[in-house]
Amino acid sequence: MNLTELSPGLKGRVKGVCHLENYQATICRQLEDIGFLPGEQVEVLRKSIFSRGAILARVGSSTFALSEVEARMVEVELL
């Protein structure tokens, strides 16, 4: 399951950040740098009402707005 599949209000744990394609490797490293690391607790706070909108997520004590592409790179397991 990835972060886009987690419903707002539910908490999960990061399993990993996927390196889907070479051009996205930079984004994957950036996600890891800001805290999306295996074992970290993550919560989706809000999703855009548009199908390709931003996802507001909290990891640790920080809150980030991720694009759908970025959120799909974060693998999570439901807590």
DAWOQUI-V965854 format. One record per helix or strand. SS is the DSSP state (helix for helix, strand for strand). FROM is the first residue (numbers start at 1). TO is the last residue. Records with the same first field share a line. If there is no record, write none. Layout:
SS: FROM-TO / FROM-TO
This chain:
strand: 2-2 / 11-17 / 41-47 / 55-59 / 62-66 / 74-78
helix: 3-5 / 22-33 / 68-72
